[in-house]
Each structure stands twice: as structure tokens, then as C-alpha cells.
Amino acid sequence: TEVNNKRAEDIIKELENINKPISIVGIDEHDLKQEFAEIKQFWKLRAPKEMISIETIDHENLLITFDHSLMVLKNGRPVWIKGKEIEEGDYVACFEKIVVERKLHPSNIIELTRSFPPEIKKRVEFEFTPSFSKFIRRKRENPIVPYHVIERIWREKRRSLKLIEEHYRGVRVKPPVGTAKFHKIPFYFTTSLSYLLGLIIADGHLEEGRPKITLSIKPKFMVGTSNEYEEALKKLNQLLEEVLGEKIEKFLPGKSYACINSTFLYWLARSLGIPPGKKASKIDISNIILSQPDEIVKAFVAGLWDGDGCINKHPTANTIQVSYSSKSEVFIDKLRLLLKTFGMNSSKYFDKRDGKSWIRLTASGIENFRKEITPYLIIRQEKWQKLYQSYYGEASQKKIVCRYYAIPHIANLVEKTRLEYNIPKQRLSKLIGVDLFNYFGKVDSGHKRNPFIQKLTLEKISNFIDTNDLLFKKLATSPIIWKKVKKVKKVHYKKSFVYDLTTSTHTFLVNGIVSHNCTYHRTDSLNLSELALE
């Protein structure tokens, strides 16, 4: 498999120095369910002169060797197909939703400070009540305590986190010259703090010379009436009050920007992947954010969409378009993967005119966006409600249907199995509530007949007929979705090496596509993980 961006190169360096078990997403080949796989070996191979480039209908791109295998649906059955045998029109296995293990509880402010650069951590100071001094046995009552003291007290469990939280009054990063105000940043990573960080990535600016954050938004163009505009400003001010711990009115009618002078919030933003200055092509999503509880991550995504996201009527189809764009391809790839953990599938595109990568949610992704993200929206909340009511609300009674909920090219296998069971088609139609004579699984509102069968229909069929290995039940209940291969071509490869893994499940996910692991025993392959473990 090819490595084609800077973040991937960093991961390669981490894998080359494996000294503890690492788990990644794989699949159980028996029941077609997601399973966490442990990396057993990491291989570095001399690259061939030619590779196979594969692109799906949703623009997942993969560059693999001729012998590397992907899971493909052939004649209704999932099989492993080598790269040199994959054809345009084949369907490769991807995940509808990736289940991840996030924290049960959000990080506290002491943990978040650990991510600061060492020279900045030395200047972090906490403010406590005067009585807190006696709990940490300080000789004099001083409400200001350096970070390293608090971190040591907590690490050694000399005082409970609850006690520290009770006496906590604020935090700052003391500047080299002069002073800075303490702000009562939430003691734990809250949804408000997470939303604000998302908004800063999208529409904020961190100055390079001094710790100052400028938020520049245009809510007037994102909501409808003037009342909705003022209500959005009010909610933004309330959110800033929750995060900074003081009553302020930064956003006012006619004023589309706000300055935030919290030195701690500035450095927290820096440590979580928001660079100072021109940041469009440099932004990233920190693993600290990705590992937080679900509600924290959802609020972060809502902040992103309220800033730079797009929620509009689709220009050509009678539906809603939910999309996001950025000049940072690493950021877009991470965001796309993050959305998939909540069941939001998307297509990826690249605009050559402005050099931006962008993603657009699929029909199923839009419905999950409504469930998971819209409750945390502020600026675009009213606009979303109106659009959704118009296109998917009670008035229209439209049903969101998606090709991902269907299994391609399985109708013939179902028909063959029905004949083996000797069940008349009319009887089976009545049992499952679907007319098998005229329609074998529509996937769009046009009622077109095709060889697809919806997962829900296939699951009903499996209750009455199935293959010996219960394939229908497995396909119907699996998180796998089958994406059509749009392009397959041989390309000249100029890099020196390609990489592969051996895992406990013999599978892993690459760019969202289910891939088989390698079983190299060749003299020209190098098992880097074993060398690192030695």
C-alpha cells in the first residue's frame, strides 16, 4: 500500500518503532462484523515499478500492489480479489460505520495542559481559593499555584481531583513580560469548549506575535430573519461566558468579529492543532479531541460546520446538501473518518480552481447528521430546521433512501436459494411483504428495478431461506457497505518503498476499504516491527 501524505509518513515512523500492542480496525471474516485487530508485524517492501490505482464512486483512492487483496462482492458472495484482478464495476467492501472506543469521561484541565510545549507549561498558573494553600501544605496563603505543583499533587494522588476542582478559580499562561488575566476555563473538556475550538479552527485566527484569538463570523448570512440573527449572537455570547467564566458581550448586531484574550485558551488551541497566522492548509484534528466522549466530539464537529460548513438546498437534486471544504487534505481525511464513527458517510472531491478538498454527506449521512450533530449547532440551527422540514419533514413525508443500505448483484443467488428451498415466489413475497414478481429491491424514489436488494428486505428473506453458511443474514446485518469501483488503472510508481501489515484478524482498513493483510516470507521484505521490538 502506498503512503501519500505527511501524516501517513509520521505514522510509518511510529510503526517502525512499535514497542507495545497497537489495535486497528479490522473485520471478522466469519460474520462480516467489525473487530479490533492487533498489529503483529509491520512490513517495509521495495516498491514495484507499477502499482494498481483504485477509485470508488465516492472517491476513496487506494494505490496497491498487483498481489494485494481487497474484499469484493462477486456473484453475491464476498471474496478476496488481488489488485491485478479487480475491474471497474466491481463492488469493494467499506464500513457504513466504524465503532471506536472513546473515553467515558472528558479530560480535565490538568490533562489538557500536558499537551502544551514544555516552555509554555512552565508558565501555566492556576488560581485557587486562599484556603486551598493548607491542603497542599504551602507555607503562605497564595492562591496562585504553578502547573507543575498541581500536576504532581494530582499524579501522586495527594489530593482528590474533586477537591482541586472545588477550589479552582481560573488559569492563565503568564507572559514573559507583564501580566495576564485569569479565566475560569471549564475544569473539564465540555461541549461548549469543544464547540468553540471547532469554531476557531473554521473561522478563527490566532495571532503569531501575541496570545490573541480573533473570531470572525457572518451569522447574518447563515440564518434567516433578524430575530434569528440576534438569537444566534445571544447564544454565542452565552457560550463564550461558559468558556471564559465571565459575563461578556463580544458579539453584537452589526459586529461580526470578537477578540478573545485568554492566554490559556490560545495555547490550548495551539496544542490541539490550530496554528497561528495563515492556517488554511495547516489545520489538523488532534487525537486529544478524537479520543473525548461522543458528545464532546459531536460539539466540535458542530462548531466546524457553523463556521466553514455548508448546509444548503442541493443545486440539482430535490434534497439538502451538507458539505465541508478545506485546503488541508489531512484535515479533510480525518474529518471524513471522524464522521464515519457516527455513521455519516461522505463523498470526497478536489477542486482544482482553489486547491480545496471537500466532502459531501450521502443521503444516509444527512439523516445521521440530523441525529448526531444538529442538536449542537448554534449559527445554522434555524436554517437546518427549515431546510429539513421542507425536504424531509412531516409535510413532505419523504423517505431518505441510500444505495448503501442495499446489497448489489445478489438477486440471482437469492432466486437460486429460493428454488433449492422449493418455496413459490408468490408465497415468499407474502411472507416478507415485498412483491418479488415486479420489484426486487429498489434503492431510489424512482422505483427502478435493479439487481440490488435492501438490507432490511434481505434480512426478512433470511428468516425463511438462506445459504448453508447463513450468508444472507450476515450480509443484511453486517456494517459493511459495498461501493462501486469507478476507475482501475496501472500507474508508474516512483517511490522506493511500500508498506503492509500482518494483523490478528488478517484484515485491516485502508482509506475506508477492507483490505487483506500480507503474509510475506520473501527475502526482500523487512519486518520492521520485529526489529523494533528487539
ABEGO torsion letter per residue (X at the ends): XBBABAAAAAAAAAAAABABBBBBBBBBAAAGBBBBBBBABBBBBBBBABBBBBBBAAGBBBBBBAABBBBBBBGGBBBBBBAAABBBGBBBBBBABBBBBBBABBBBAAAAAAABBAAAAAABBBBBBAAAAAAAGBABBBABBBAAAAAAAAAAGABBAAAAAAABAEBBBBBABEBBBBBBBBABBBAAAAAAAAAAAAABBBBAABBBBBBBBBAAAABBBAAAAAAAAAAAAAAAAAAAGBBBBABBBGBABBBBABAAAAAAAAAAGBBBEBAAAABBBBAAAAABBAAAAAAAAAAAAAAABBBBBBAABBBBBBBBBBABAAAAAAAAAAAAAAGBBBBBBBBAAAGBBBBBBBAAAAAAAAAAAAAABAAAAAAAAAAAAAAABAAAGBBBBBAAABBBGAAAAAAAAAAAAGBBAAAAAAAAGBBAAABBGBABAAGBBBABBBAAAAAAAAAABBBAAGAAAAAAABABBBBBBABBBBBBBABABBBBBBBAAGBBBBGGBBBBBBBBABAABBBAAAAAAX
